Amino acid sequence: MSAPPRPYRDLREHLGALRDAGLLITVDRPIDKDSELHPLVRWQFVGGIAEADRKAFLFTNIVDGLGRKYDIPVVVGAIAANREIYSIGMGAGIADIQGKWDRAIAHPVKPRVVTDAPCHEIVIQGADLLGEFKGLDALPIPVSTPGFDSAPTLTATNVITKDPVTGVQNMGTYRAALKASDRLVVRMATRVGGADGYQHYLAHQQRGDKEMPCAIVLGCPPAVAFMGPQKLPAGVDELDVAGGLAGGPINIARCKTVDLMAPAESEIVIEGYIDTQYVEPEAPFGESHGHVALEEYNMPMRVTAITRRRNPVIPSYISQVAPSESSVIKRVAYEPLFLDHLRNTLGIKGVKRVSLHEPLTGLLRVTTIVVDQGMPRTEIWRALYGAAFFKGDCGKICIAVNEDIDPDNADALFWALAYRSNPIKDIRVVESRGQGHGPQREHEGAEDSTLLMDATMKSGMPPLALPKKPYMESSKRIWEELGLPALRPQSPWFGYSLGDWMPQWDAAAERAAAGHYLENGRISARQKRKGLKPETKFRPDGGE
Ligand SMILES: Cc1cc2nc3c(=O)[nH]c(=O)nc-3n(C[C@H](O)[C@H](O)[C@H](O)COP(=O)(O)O)c2cc1C
């Protein structure tokens, strides 16, 4: 079967693009999927490697804890090990990712139904799904957090379900633990702001349906993969927005054993029915909130078919504690939604950027809003409240800063809080928020609260006390000429005005830097005064 014409790359073409860009590492030596694979890739998130230097890893020689060999390769990090990899999947420069999301959401494109789908090259059903090294047991699904997880778990999923009332499909990235060669347990978050697939589950229950059709896609075109973790309003079909991202309709095909449509270029589609009556224990599993999710009842799914391409590749997301592929993929998707909400829905144009803090906190707990210097205080509070309550499970701690503060630099955030906020006026604690996605049990009714902090400058301040940029730059050239260790400039690395500064001081500093300090001495001698207490402020323009 040949893939119908399309304006977007499928996963294998995307891997080719990553290889060409030097962003794919191929590992041909045997790797145990149960104990070695994820820990190996984890090193690039905890080994002091800069985000820009992270790569995708393609494992071509997979074995498992029993010594079995698999002929299907596994790729980790191919969708979002870092922003560059994500941007290659998007077909947009890093700076245009936000714009691309905005345009796709504003201009969705309906998918196109095809009959000749590559994902149906091989169809496995019935008895062929049953037994050792058959069905799911023949797929090299890795254990994500060896030492804690109780099962190989699908992580890079696009789980398709359908609203039984409206007929609109949903696609979410939900984990699913392997339980038997024809059974897995899917976890859809039931909290406020959780999984839309869970709303479909409830709708099926209300109609008295004992089962809900479900299709789990593994490995689809990046434009479609990006939709899984994206938070779109319920009722929006992610495949339409994927078409907007791809710049043309996504090819979809009717599944073989369930009444659902799946992306035609999927590598693998696991079809089946989720039980809406019985639940089965699932986890422990190392979660994206950075703690191990303990065992809980989730949704068993009986598998009715596994359809696949002839030589598929299986993606797996590295998740657990942030940073991870899971946090990069969500961050790049969620930040544009927050900025759009504050700027366009609430009309707070002075907001320049929204940053969801990533390392360890995992995006959900700390939100930084970057605003224009001089934005009215009332607008800053509107932005803080807007960011804190846009999503029920995001924004427990919100901080407003000016544009010179790098929200990814916790030292800079502390600096802003320390020098630009007066806690009694600039910090508010607001009661009543849900626990959100986290290690606390989400359904025991325990409430959390919200911390809002205005760490913006309330008036002009003296410059940052570092040499101005040209002096730092010319010294850097000397540093390099001397062959000293390579520099990685940490912002802020040069001094700049923070509003309280005068041209006369610029002139004096220029004279001093050019060796003419004696001229400055002659000027200050003329400005001598009698009878003032030392440390009385002096303004060269005669002001106070
Ligand atoms: C790697 C990864 C794993 C995830 N696992 C789950 C999960 O098991 N259950 C869940 O409800 N959400 C999970 N999420 C978050 C959802 O994908 C996200 O909330 C998304 O918006 C769900 O789509 P929906 O809004 O259509 O339900 C995961 C996200 C990523 C990136």
Ligand as a Chemical Component Dictionary entry (heavy atoms), coordinates in Angstrom:
data_LIG
# 
_chem_comp.id                   LIG 
_chem_comp.type                 NON-POLYMER 
_chem_comp.pdbx_formal_charge   0 
_chem_comp.three_letter_code    LIG 
# 
loop_
_chem_comp_atom.comp_id 
_chem_comp_atom.atom_id 
_chem_comp_atom.alt_atom_id 
_chem_comp_atom.type_symbol 
_chem_comp_atom.charge 
_chem_comp_atom.model_Cartn_x 
_chem_comp_atom.model_Cartn_y 
_chem_comp_atom.model_Cartn_z 
_chem_comp_atom.pdbx_ordinal 
LIG C1  C1  C 0 3.942  11.799 27.973 1  
LIG C2  C2  C 0 2.584  12.242 28.409 2  
LIG C3  C3  C 0 1.816  11.394 29.167 3  
LIG C4  C4  C 0 0.554  11.775 29.599 4  
LIG N1  N1  N 0 -0.186 10.887 30.300 5  
LIG C5  C5  C 0 -1.456 11.196 30.624 6  
LIG C6  C6  C 0 -2.293 10.231 31.228 7  
LIG O1  O1  O 0 -1.886 9.104  31.499 8  
LIG N2  N2  N 0 -3.571 10.569 31.504 9  
LIG C7  C7  C 0 -4.071 11.825 31.224 10 
LIG O2  O2  O 0 -5.236 12.071 31.464 11 
LIG N3  N3  N 0 -3.283 12.767 30.678 12 
LIG C8  C8  C 0 -1.992 12.485 30.354 13 
LIG N4  N4  N 0 -1.192 13.427 29.757 14 
LIG C9  C9  C 0 -1.695 14.797 29.589 15 
LIG C10 C10 C 0 -2.686 14.872 28.472 16 
LIG O3  O3  O 0 -2.125 14.383 27.294 17 
LIG C11 C11 C 0 -3.172 16.300 28.263 18 
LIG O4  O4  O 0 -3.872 16.683 29.417 19 
LIG C12 C12 C 0 -4.052 16.440 27.045 20 
LIG O5  O5  O 0 -4.586 17.724 27.012 21 
LIG C13 C13 C 0 -5.163 15.435 27.045 22 
LIG O6  O6  O 0 -5.945 15.602 25.901 23 
LIG P1  P1  P 0 -7.472 15.926 26.058 24 
LIG O7  O7  O 0 -7.507 17.343 26.571 25 
LIG O8  O8  O 0 -7.999 15.776 24.674 26 
LIG O9  O9  O 0 -8.010 14.957 27.018 27 
LIG C14 C14 C 0 0.061  13.061 29.290 28 
LIG C15 C15 C 0 0.835  13.919 28.516 29 
LIG C16 C16 C 0 2.085  13.513 28.073 30 
LIG C17 C17 C 0 2.887  14.450 27.203 31 
# 
loop_
_chem_comp_bond.comp_id 
_chem_comp_bond.atom_id_1 
_chem_comp_bond.atom_id_2 
_chem_comp_bond.value_order 
_chem_comp_bond.pdbx_ordinal 
LIG C1  C2  SING 1  
LIG C2  C3  SING 2  
LIG C2  C16 DOUB 3  
LIG C3  C4  DOUB 4  
LIG C4  N1  SING 5  
LIG C4  C14 SING 6  
LIG N1  C5  DOUB 7  
LIG C5  C6  SING 8  
LIG C5  C8  SING 9  
LIG C6  O1  DOUB 10 
LIG C6  N2  SING 11 
LIG N2  C7  SING 12 
LIG C7  O2  DOUB 13 
LIG C7  N3  SING 14 
LIG N3  C8  DOUB 15 
LIG C8  N4  SING 16 
LIG N4  C9  SING 17 
LIG N4  C14 SING 18 
LIG C9  C10 SING 19 
LIG C10 O3  SING 20 
LIG C10 C11 SING 21 
LIG C11 O4  SING 22 
LIG C11 C12 SING 23 
LIG C12 O5  SING 24 
LIG C12 C13 SING 25 
LIG C13 O6  SING 26 
LIG O6  P1  SING 27 
LIG P1  O7  DOUB 28 
LIG P1  O8  SING 29 
LIG P1  O9  SING 30 
LIG C14 C15 DOUB 31 
LIG C15 C16 SING 32 
LIG C16 C17 SING 33 
# 
